[in-house]
Amino acid sequence: MGGTSWQRSQFDRIRKACRQPGSAWKTLLYGAALEAAAITPGTPLIDAPVTEYDEVQNVFWKPKSSGRFRGAVLAEDAFAASLNAPAIDVLGRVGGQAVIALAQRLGVTSPLADVGPLALGASCVRPLELARAYAAVIRGGWALVPRLVVRVRRGPQARPEALFDAAAPEDPWLSAARRLDRVAALAGLPPDERVGAPPRGRLLDERIAFQLQHMLRAVVTRGTASAARGVGREVAGKTGTTNDNTDAWFVGYSRRVLGTVWLGFDDPGQKLGPRADGSHAALPWWLDGLREVERDRPPSPVLPAPPGGMERVSIDRESGLRARTSGLELWFREGSAPTEQAGMPSGAGTDFERASREF
């Protein structure tokens, strides 16, 4: 929906409202870092107080923390818990230009600023742009060109699953979109407003997409979207909240459908409320919508089979090394997993000078 009432406002917020995505942006941040091999899902990231000087705006800024700092936390755990300080660490490792390049490749056309707060979703995007970027991730890296729905049919002739169940490289999603394009042209609808040509083909390595899918699933199984565990089927997604709760987001999906929820006032200075964050405001709306869409359809696994060139390794949460007994099961691209085992003597020693600089 583009708004609450067509009579009150005809402004289409889905395609035209540019709002800060908050932590919902971290999927693109971590995706760029994984693609550049700047991190793995098991990389220990710094979770400590951060104060940085923004040369562009000539101000100091300090990301907030929702709880106590952990010192160091594995990348997938940091993503699932939506920790801000580790996101700053990730941006420092990969650089803002790499994040912007991936976002643009996935279909984000809104201007993005290469500044520190980019890590936390400070540059605004339109809801449809964010949905399109997530769609490419959950489709194994394949692009999806959005089209507006002209007509919805009910009954035995309606088969929406045909849009979801077919896989690339034949890419029937695009074929279905082209058919809808022809219907829209016959209906006399104007072409969608775009900046440049829409992305097509494979936009992201399927192994990177697979790692991100598992990280998005972790947001539900042990992170900020744990309320979605009771929906009765496997789902995955990411919460997002901006400063002072002016914007609340949840971008999530089941096997068949992706949904993006944004809540906010047209006046960005107007707050939603003290507990109106992505988890408590946007996620419940998304769950209601998913229940309506899925209804009595049989549950399906949300995660695909791992592509070639992946290995699953048990990682020690304290050190980020291979666990000797039980640890966190993570997926790595072949050759990127740690080879050293936790608890074993190492000749490397500890670089206390580096540790003092980082913490």
PyMOL commands that set and color helices and strands:
alter all, ss='L'
color gray80, all
select helices_A, chain A and resi 13-16+22-35+75-81+84-94+96-105+116-120+127-138+162-165+172-186+206-222+226-231+243-245+278-294+352-358
alter helices_A, ss='H'
color red, helices_A
select strands_A, chain A and resi 44-47+52-54+59-61+71-74+236-241+247-253+258-264+310-315+328-333
alter strands_A, ss='S'
color yellow, strands_A
deselect
rebuild
show_as cartoon
